């Protein structure tokens, strides 16, 4: 029989968690509605590439090739889908119940931009949807997963003041040019993974789609001569089927240790694209926005191709399982952005290579000490970014996070987890045109329940 004190503590904790979840949801919703992002580097390629792993892996420096957690969905390596939790009938070994897992992730980001050797800086912040993923077992050592996640994001607005000369009259006038961009790339995916003894293999199938819209607006600043303002808009949408695969192999060692090797990747993919181009003059209206005066040039549905590059990752994880447990791992990831083409054109991008190191520690659980049930994570990663505006663009990041289980009734089959991750990322150095510091706080919610139970009585 449970004590009154224990029951009261659980109720207080559950109420506190509910308040925390609702407060966090309202806070993030506010940023979705009102915050704006401005990242000039997202002008190149397909924009800023977002972390391609869940909050669990991000808190550990982004390791995912050999990482495995049955309470979260490692969609980076579909081989892990074979490890979703299930219950077998003792005699027949048939599946009697399986545990469905729902993962949701949201990022809050703050960008700080500054020129080298310049004390002035620009800061912007926003909240970004990261992923929504569902996973479940079908049979012993066989599972499936499906969902939607964001791959990249485009969002910038840059103003440039300069002096221009009219080639006809020879007059020199001041001008303001605004460069802005919007868009991003998403992946709707479904995958399956299976295991044969200590070997796991998995595949992801999906549809990669997105848009890239760039706008250039030029205003002439002149008191004596009137010039019409000009606007160039190029809007491109693209999409096609996408395929990736992954594998893991676990080696059992002595004294509660095991070593897992893992790899994942995708080949170069060609996406079908359609482009609309517009060149026009306009006047700005503070109430109604830009009002078109004349369309100088306009064409729609220009067909083309966008080449999405291949990417490969490999790594290992050493794990100790005992009353207290820990694991640590290393990943090497290479993205071949030199393959990227946008309507046959290259961009200021290059191959990217990064090393990721991280781990997790879970202390020995004690019934009346909540924080002994919390898992603590940390990591680091470094390498070069795929953007190459002037020279190599170094990237360095430090990560940390934790897993907080939410108290539920013991009689219930449901349990939930809050996974928090904090990432500090530095892009560029003193030789770069711009240095960018990024602080990203990720909130991942993991909900789990038995999705079917074999009846004992009809």
Secondary structure, DSSP 4 states (H G I P E B T S, - for coil): ---HHHHHHHHHHHHHHHHHHHHHHHHHHHHHHH-B---GGGGSTTSEEPP-S-HHHHTTTT--SS---TTS--TTSGGGGGG--EEE-TTT--EEEEEEEEEEEEEEEEEEEE-TT----EEEEEEEEEEEEEEEEEETTEEEEEEEEEEEEEEEEEEEEEEEE-TTT--EEEEEEEEEEEEEEEEEEEEEEEEETTEEEEEEEEEEEEEEEEEEEEEEE-SSS---EEEEEEEEEEEEEEEEEEEEEEEE-STTEEEEEEEEEE--EEEEEEEEEEEEEEEEETTTEEEEEEEEEEEEEEEEEEEEPPEEEEEEEEEE-SSSEEEEEEEEEEE-GGG-EETTB--SB--EEEEEEEEEEEPPPBTTBGGGG-EEEEEEEEEE-SB-SSS--EEEEEEEEEEEEEP--TT-S-EEEEEEEEEEEEE--TTSS-EEEEEEEEEEEEEEEEEEE--S--
